[in-house]
Amino acid sequence: MVARSDGEIARRSNLIAAMPSDVAHAILSQSVIRTYDRGETIFLQGERSETFFIVIEGWIKLYRIAQNGAEAVVACFSEGQSFGEAVALQRAAFPVTAEAVTDCRLMHVRAAVLFEMIQNRPELVVSIMATLYQHFQALVAQIEQLKAQTGSQRVAEFLLELCNCETGSATVRLPYDKILIAGRLGMKPESLSRAFSRLRKVGVAVNHSNAAIADVERLRAFAAQDPAEAWSRVQ
């Protein structure tokens, strides 16, 4: 039985939040929580999937290994976020590997439970499609950042996503190490270091695992600039 506090976190995930309350309760009552240590593999690329996941605590990363042996980080997920739905619902092979970035706890939801409910409640398909579309939008946004923003702008966007205020100053804690941040943003570690240095000119100071933002609105304006203009401002 899933603890009430864990269930409340799971209900914030895109998929469960879109479900009627009785369906959400039924799904959670048939799910289990598992704990993973930092660095532990959750599943491997190519493994057959019958389960999708909701992060209850901690961070996980999805990645692929390129032919040259380099690790390509596809996505990172934290508390209240779900992943693996599309693969599980197709009973397909995972196209990525998942690894615990920190000590974490994940809810395992069996796709068979959801399939059984869909047979009795076809309208649930709409909720599932909406969730998959949100994942698709996130991937499109990630590609847009890689194509249309400078490295410094991508780092600025990353910091803004961690920020819990719209104006004024803020300090955010970097959720995982800088090597993973670089991989997540499509950069090399040395490029990330240069980007952090350049962002000092727009009021960002990074110290170990914390980033102090002098003016959130100023940083947001920088992230939204034309890349050529943004580049010139941080030279």
Secondary structure, DSSP 4 states (H G I P E B T S, - for coil): ---HHHHHHHTTSHHHHTS-HHHHHHHHHT-EEEEE-TT-EEE-TT-B--EEEEEEES-EEEEEE-TTS-EEEEEEE-TT-EE-HHHHHHT-B-SSEEEESSSEEEEEEEHHHHHHHHHH-TTHHHHHHHHHHHHHHHHHHHHHHHHHS-HHHHHHHHHHHH---SSS-EEEE-SS-HHHHHHHTT--HHHHHHHHHHGGGGTEEEETTEEEES-HHHHHHHHHS-HHHHHHHT-
